[in-house]
Every structure is written in C-alpha cells, then in structure tokens.
Amino acid sequence: MANVPTGETAYRKPKWYNYWGWGSGDMLGAGAQAVITGWLFYFFTTFCDLSAVEAGMILGLPRLLEAITCPLIGYISDNLRHTWIGRKIGRRKIFLMITIPLLPSFVLLFVTGQNFWYYLLVFIFFEFVYTMFLIPWETLAAEMTKDYKEKAKFAGARMIIAQTSAILASYLPKFIIDNFGGADSPNTFLIMAAIFGVLFSLVVILVVVFSWERPYTADELAHQPEPPSLKTAAMIPVKMFGDLFSTLRLKAFRQHISIYLGGYLSQDIFNTAFPIFVATVLAAGAMMSKGDTTTMISAMMTVMYIAQLVSVMVAIQVVIKTGPTMAYRIAISFVIASLLLFLAFYLTQPANFADGLAALNGDLFMTFSQSNFGVAFWLFVPIILAGLGRGTLNFVPWSVYNYLPDVDEAVTGLRREGIFAGVMTFTRKAAQSLALVATGWLIDAGGYVPTPKEATEFIPQSADAVHTIVAVMIGGPALMMLIGAWLSWTFKLNAKTHAVLVHEVERLRAGATEPETPESGKIVEDLTGWKYSTLWGRGR
C-alpha cells in the first residue's frame, strides 16, 4: 500500500491480513536461516567435495560482513525518510522491492560441481540481499502501530510463521525424496532451494502490499531538512558505531546480550554439527545410503521444529509469569538433557539399534507400528527435548528486547529502538561468524573426511573424527548456554521491575532527581547499572 503522507493524526488500525502479511516475512527471515544452518554444511561436505573447514568458512565469513552491513542499511533506511524516494516509495519499502527479483538467487547455493570461491561469493551475495530485506522489514511492525496489544499480535504472527517455515525447511528434503525419487542425488536440495527461492519473493510481495510506514507529521511535511555536508556525511559511520556501542553501557542490555548469544549460538553449533552427527554416529552401524540418511535427518529435524512451535506457545506464558531468566534456565535444562541423551547413546551404543534402524528403510515413523520402542526412544526423545528448549531460547531474547529502550531512556532521556536492533544484529552476526568458522575448523581438525559426492553411502570415519564431532555437537551448545546463564544470573528485568522503571522514567521526565522510594531507586540502578543521580543524561 502506498506510503501516504497524511500527517500525525492519521491512524490505520491493522487488520488480520496486515498481521499475517507482515508476519509472512519471517518465511524468509527464519526460513532461509533454517535451510542454511540446518542443511548447507551437510550439503557442502556430502555433495560438493568441500572440507569441513571450507564449509565452515563459507557459512561464517559472510556473517562477519553482515555485522557491518546490517547497521549500515538500518542507518541509511532511517535517513531516506526525507528524500524523494522515501516520500514517493518509502524508505523501508524501496529496499524490499529491490530484493524481490534477487531472492531466487538462493538456488545458486545448491548447484554442485563448483569450487570454494563460487559458493563463498554466492553466499555473500545472497546474505547481502537477505540483509536488505531483514533490517527494513523488522522496523515495519513498530511503525504500523503504537498499541501494545497490536504489537504483540504482530510478534505472534511472526513467531508462528518463523517456526512453521523451519518445519517446512526440515521436512521438504524428505518429501522430495519420497515423491520425486533421487534419494542419493543432490538435486533434492536444488529442488528445495528453488521452492524456497520462489516463496521468498512471494512473501516479500505480501509484506509490501499489506504493510505501511509511519505517516509523516505536519512538521515533517512543512520542513525539508538540509542535505548533510561532506564533513557531516564523513562522520556518519563514526557516530553510528559510537551510538551502537553506547548501548553496552547498560547493565540490563549486557545481560540480555549474554542470554541472546548463549541461546542462539548454541543452536548455530548444534544445527551445523547435528546432520554430521546423525550420519557418523546414529546411522553409522546401519549402513544407510545418503538418501536414507538425509531422510532420517529430515524427519528428526521436523519433529524438533514441531516441538519448538509448541515451546514458543508455552514460553509466552512462562515469561509473563516467571520472567525471562527463569524461562531461559528451564529452556537450557531441556536442551542439556537432550545433549546428555545423545552422549549416552554414543557411549553405550545400545544393542540392536543399528539393526532396528536398518529395518526401517529410512521411514523412522515405522518404529511405532513395529513396536520398536527402543529405536523410537533414541530417535525422538532427545530431539523432542531439544526442540522444547530451543523454542523458548528463540522467544526469550525478543520478548526482552521490547523493554530495553525503556531502560535506555532512563539513562539517556532518548528513545533509541533502532540502535538496539542494530547492536543486537551486529553482535549476533559477528559472534555467529566466529562460531560457524570454529565449528567447521574443529570438525576438520578432528580428522573428518567428507564423503565423495559420487559415493552412495557415507564413508566410515576414524575414532578421533567421531569423538570430535560428538564433542562439538554436545560440548559447544552446552558451553554457550551455560556461559549465557552465568553472565545473566542476576538479570532482574520482569513485569514488576519494568513497571517500577516506567514509573521512574515518568518522574525523571517531570524533573525528579531522587527516586520515589529507596526500593524503586535500587531497582532502577540495578537495571541500568548507573547511579540514580546520573540518570536522564546527567552522567554524560
């Protein structure tokens, strides 16, 4: 819909199709990442003759570039508001429209027979296009409404579509193999990528049609700001990154980042190593073909993402009633229990598991009709526990994010929602890059030998290689989550303390220099990490 400059009083109440139209964007936001983190490392090392370290570098290096481009695109889109493009097309929508014809390039990632540099450059290009969509898209919900309940509906629509797209990303390989054959062919992934590439463009069209940007105020319509001078323009990057890093002066935000990175990096490492773990540990004794192994991975990941969807729905109530820290601790307990079960399988090598698995011919759900509950337990219980924990780990950081600008306002007297989105993206991408590169390097250093693309079965790995894969998949996620829990142990942002904070912000706005009560002052100081006397910009 057009970006109509109708003034500050204009208000459009979102309809159901606006919620779902905007939320459909996470088919690209979460769907692309589910395919990339869940399948790309496996695809590169199984069908492209790339080493584990090469695959890790392809996945990791573009994320390091994104750490720079994400805040830059956000900053540029903010400042397009007073240009001709911003007024006629929209400062956010111009980016979305550019990506529509470029997103099908996703399929180029799954073309076999290319070298390391081809895959690296294609992935850099796609990630840049992905970023051009993601950053402007994430701002639109906040621009379409100021109402708390309406924002919650936008967030709910997004989260449900995100988990649904992850289920689709995990299930499609199995569906393609079952219905189109080519069990041991890389064309399974090529078809999947083509389907997603078309879907990505379609959902961006839905976002453009069913969303809008913040209307222009009367003052904005009446006054056109002067274009920046060369000196001012040269200082833009310095000011932008200065603002980004200033957020780390907030105690609550530093604790929030530890929860965010602990939960998400644990999933990055798990997603990268899990398919290799299935091929070299769970399916190793069953002599399964590449196609049957891919089907097995697909089925297990589908079950995990369904459990994640259930977990998100439960997590909403848990966070409201107990706060984000308790929800985080419950979530990592589920995931660690899952990891310990996978470790127990590796250490005990349950009797008759391999024979029972081989008898399934790739159809894992036959375990129930055959009453082979021992095989069913090891296949599904650990991965369900992982999904129940991971869904909450996904939800908690974004539920907390909405309250952090209030903490910042107490310190600075400013509203800087966009800055917090930028620094979260920056730290996430930089840390993710290091995690993915390290994961690939460790697996390669352990002696993992990629299976030649012409082979129909996975080649046996050395004991050292298997030890390393197990250590990375179990130890890496557990370490990330426990570090996050440790750094955020005293995190006290919840419904009660947030209400006190908001009340104190109103008092500060009115000119107060002392807290209403000693308890209120202690809460605000604990959340901000600043003395009350230095709040509201007085500590600059």
N, C-alpha and C positions, 0 to 999 in steps of 0.2 A: 504494500500500500504506500502511497506517496507520502513523503515527509512534508506535511502541511504546516507552514509557519503561522499558526493561528493564535499565538500568544500564550501567556502563562496560565490563563484561566481555563483553557481548553483541556478537557479530561476525557479520555476514552476508556470506558470500562472494558477490560478484557473479557472475551467470550471463551467458551470451551475450546473452540478451534484455534484461538490465539495461544492458549496454554500449550496445546499439543503441537501446533505448528512451530512455535519457537522451540519447544522441548525436543522435537524431532531432530534438531541439530545435533543432539548427542548420539544419533546414529553414526554421525561422522566423528564427533568428539571422542566418544568411548569405543565405538565400533572399530575405527581404524587402529586404535591402540590395542584393542583385544586381539586383532589379527596380527599386528606387528609383534607384540610381546609374547603372544601365545604360539605363533607359528613360524615367524621369519627365521629365527635362529635354527630351528629344526629343519626348515626348508633349505637354508644355505648349506648346512653341514650334511644333509642327506641327499640332496638332488643337484647341488651346484659345485661339488668338489672344493668347497671352501673350508679352511681350517676353522677351529673354534675361535681362535684369536682374531682371524679376519672377520668372522661373523659378528663377534662382539664389537669390533671397531666400527663396522658398518652401522650397527644399531646405536652405538654410543656417541660417535663423533658428531653426527648431525644435531644431537640434543644439546651439545655444548654450544653450537652456533645459535640454536633456538634460545638459549639463555640470554643472548644479546638481542635477537630479532623480536622476541615476544614483547618486552617492554618498549622497544622502539616503535613497533607497529601500534601498540596502545597509545603511545605519546602522539604519534602522527595522526591517528584517527581522532583523538581528542581535539587536536588543533585544526582539523579540517572543517570544523563547525562553521567558521566564519568565511569560508571560501565559496566560490561559485558551485563547486562540486558538492560541498556539504549542504548548501541550501537547496540545490535542484535535485540531487540524487540521495544524499545522506552520507554523513561522514563514516558511518559503520557499513551501510549497505553497498557503498562503492567497492569495498574490499570483498564483500560476499559475492557480488556479481562477477568480479574478476575471476573468482575461484571456480565458478560453475563449469566452464568448458575445460578447466585444467585438472579437475579431480579424477577423471577416468585414467589419468597417468598412473594411478595406483597399480594398474595391471602390469606395468613395465617392471615392477619389482619381482614378479613371479615368472619371468621369462628365463628359462635355463640356458646354459651354454655360454654365459657371459663371464667376464673377469671381475676381480675385486673392484676396480675403479668404476666399472659400469654401475654395479649395484650401489656403491657409495654415492656417486653423483646423482643417480636416480632417486635415492632415498633422501639426499639433501634437498633436491628439487621438490619432492612430494611433501617433506616436512615443512618447507617454507610455504607452500600453498596451504597446507593444513593450518599453519600458524596464522596466515592471512584471514582464514575463516574464524579460527577459535577465539582469538582475542576480541575482535569486534562483536562476535556473537554473544560472548559471555556478558557483555555490558548491557545488552538489549533488555533483559528482564528488569533490571534496575531502572532503565529509562522508561519502560512502559507503565510502571506503577510505583506509587509510594506506599501503598497499603500493605501492611504486614501479612495479612491472610492471602492476598493475591500473590505476593512474592513467594509465600510458602507453596501455593499451587503451582507456580512456575517451577520451583525447585523440585516438587514432587513429580511433575510430568517429566522433567529432565532425568531424574534419577531412575524412574521406571523404564524409560526408553534406553538409558545407558545400559542397564542390566539386561534388557531384552536384546539389545544389539550384541552384547557379549555372548549371550546364549546362542544367537544366530552364528556368530563367528566361530564358536566351538563346534556347533552341530553341522554346519554346511559341508565340511570335508566328508563326514560320514554319509550324509545324504547324497552327495555327488557320487561317491564310490558305490553306494548301494543301488543307485538308479541309472548311472551312466557308465559304470564299469571303470576300467583303467585303474585297478586297485594299486598297482605299483608305479603309476605314472605321475610325474609332476604336473600333468595337465589338471589334476584335481584342484591344485592350488591356483592355477591360472584361471580356471572357470570361477572359483570362489572370488578371486580378486576382480574379475570382470563384473560379477554380480554386485559386489560392494562398490566398485567404481561408479556404476550407474546409479546405485542407491544414494551415494554421496551427493551427486549433482542434484538428484531429485529432492533430497531433504533440504538442501540449501535454497532451492527454489521455494519450497514451502516456508522456510524462515523469512525470505524476502517478502513473500506475499502476505503472510499472516502476522508480521511484527511491524513495529514502528519505532521511531526515535523520539527523544524528549522534544516536545514542542518548543519553539522559540519564545522567549519572553518579549514583552513590549520593548524593553530596553535594548535587547539584542537586535530587534528589528530596526530600531531607530538609530543605533550606533554601530558603525563598522570599525573595528579596531585597525590601527595602523599596522601594516606588514612589518615583521621584525627586521631590524638592521642586520648587516653581515656580522657585526660583533655580537649581537644578541643571539643570532642563529648559531654562531660558533660555540656559544656557551650552553646551548640546549642539552647536548649529551652530558656535560658536567653536572648541570642542575638536575637532569633526570635521574642519573645514577646516585647523586647525592641524596635526593628525596627517597629513592628506593632503600638505600642503606640506613636512612634515618629511622625507619620503622623498627630496626633491630634494637633500638634503644628502649623499646617497650618490653617489660618482663613477660607479660602475657603472650606477646607475639613470639618471642623467642621460645617459650614453652610450647606454643601452638605449632611452630615450625618443627619442633622435635617430634610431636605427635604425627604431623603430616608426613614428614620424611620417613619416620620409623615405619608407619603403616604402608606407604606407597613403595618405598624402596624394597621392603620385604617382599612385596608382590612382584616387582620387576625381576628380582633374582629368582624367585620361585617360578614365575612364568617362563623365564629363559631356560632354566635347568630341568623343569618338570618333564617335557617331552623326551629329553635325552635320558632322564632317569627311568621313565617308563620303558624305553627301548632297551636299555642296558641292564636294568635290574628287574622290574616287574615281569617283562616279557622275555627276558634273556633265555630262560630254560625251555620255553615253549616253541622255539624255532619258528617264529611267526614271520610272515612276509612283511615287506614295507607297508603294503596296503592294509593288512590286518592290524599292524601296529598303529598306523595312522588312524584307523577306525577306533581302536582301543583308546588312544589319546583323546580323540574327538568325543567319544562317549563319556569319558571321565571328566573332561573339561565342561561338557554340557551339564552334567549333574552338579558340578561345582558352582557354575554360574546360576543355576536354578536356586541352589541353596543361598547364594549371595543375594538374589532378589528377595527371598523370604527374610533374610537377615536385615536388609535395608528397612523393610516394613516394621520389623520389631525394633530396630535401633532407634527409630524416631521416638518411640515411647520411652525407651531406656534413657536416652539423652535428656528428655524432658524431666523424667522423674529422678534420675541419679546424677546427671551431669556428664560431660564428655569424658572426664578422666576415668570414671568407673566403667563407662561403656568401652573405652579403649582397653582397659585391663581385662574385662570379660572377653573381648574380641581376641586379644593375643593369647589368652588361655586356650581358646578353641583352636587357634592356628598351631600353637606349640603342641597341643595334644595330638593334632594331626601329624605334625612332623615327627613326633616320638613314635607314632604307629608306623610310619614309613621306615624309620630307623629300626624298629623292632622287626619288621619284615625282612629287612636287609641282613640283620644279624642272625635271625633264626631260620631263614629260608624255609617257610612252612612246607611240610610234607604234602605231596600230591598237588600242590598249587599249579606247577607247570603243566602237569598232565590235564588237570581240570580246565586250565586256561586254553590249552591247545584244542580241547574238545569243543570249544565254543565257536571255532571258525570265525573269530572276530566279532561275534554277537554277544556282548557282555551281559545283556539282559536275560540271556538264556540260563544264567546261573540260578535264577529263581524257579523257572519251570523244571530244571533238572534237580532242584533241591540241593544244589551245591553251595551251601551257605558259607562254607569256609572260604571259597574263592570270592563269593559276593562280599564277605566282610572286608577282605583286604583290598578289593577293588573300590568299594563305595564308602565305607565308614570313614576312612581317613580323609577322602576328598570332600565328603559332605561336611565334616568338621572344619576343614579348611575354608569352604565356602561360607559357612555360618560366621566364621570370624572375619573373613575378608570383606563381606558386605558391610559390616559395621566399621571396619577400618576405612572403607571408602567414604562412608557417610559422615563420620565424626568430624574430620577437618573442615568440611564445607558447612556443617552446621555451626561450628565455632566461628568461621570466617565472618559471618554476618554481624557479629558483635564486636569485632576487633576495632573497626573505625570509631566506635564509641569510646573505647579505651584511649585511642589516639587523640580523640577530640579533647579528652580531659587534660592531656599533656600539652597539646599544641593550640587548642582552640579552633582547629580547622577540621573540615570533612575531607578525607583523602581515600575514599573507597578504591579508586583506580590504582593508587600507589600500592595498596596491599595486594591487589590481584597481580600487579606486575612483579612484586618481590617474591610472592609465592611461586609464580611461574619461573622466575629467574633461578631461585634456589632449587626448585624441583628439577628443572632441566639440567642444571649443572651437576647436581648430585646423581641424577639418573644416568647421565653420560658416564660418569666415573664408575658407577655400579655395573652398568652393562659391559663396559670395556673390561673391567676387572673380572667379571663372571666368565667372559669368553677366554681371557688370558689364563685364569686358574684352571679351567677345564682343559685347555690346550696344554698347559704346563704339566698337568697330571698324566699326560700321555694319551689323551683321547684321539683316536684315529677315525676321521669321517668315513662313512661307508661310501664307496664309489657309486656314482649316480646310476651306472649300468647294473649294479647288483640288485637282486630282488629281495635279499634278506640282509639284515644288519650283521656286520662282521663282529665276531667276539672281541671284547676289549680286555686289556690287561687288568690285573687286580688293582694296580695303582690307579689306573684311569677310572675304574668303577668307584674306588674309595674316594677319589677326588670329587666325582660327580655327586656322590651321596653327601659328602661334607659340605659342598657348595649349596646344594638344594636345601639341606636341613640346617646347617650352621649359619649360613648367610642370612636367611629371613629371621631366624630366632635372634641373632645378634642385633639386627636392625631394630626389631620390635622392642627388645629389652633396653637398648640404649634410649629409644624414644620414651619408654615408660620411666626410666631412671631420671632423665632430664626434665620430665614433666610431672614428677611425683607430687610437687606442691601446687600444681595448677588448680586454681580455685574459681575459675570463671564458670558460673552456672546461673540458673534463673534468679536465685536470691541475690547473689552478689552483683549480677548485672543490673537488677532493679535499683540497688543502692548506688551503683556507679552512675546510672542515668539521672537519678535524683540529684547527685552531687554535681554532675555536669550542668544541670539547670541552675543550680545555685552559683556555680562558678561563672556561668554566663551572666548572671544577675549582679556579679561583682563580689561574691563571697571570697574571703581569704582564709577562712577557718572551716573545718568540717562541721557538719551539724552535730555529730556525736563522735566521741573518740573511736567507737567501733566502726562508724562509717569511714572515718579517716584512715583507719588501719586497712579496711577492705580496698579502698581506692589506691593506697600506697602499695599494697601487695600486688594488685593487678598491673599497675603502671610501672612499678619499680622506682618511682620518683617520690620525693618528699612533697607533702601537700602544698607547702609554701612555694614550690617551684612549678606548680601546675598552671595550666591555661597560658602557656607561652612565657611564664615568668622565669623559667630556668634556662632560656636560650643564651 
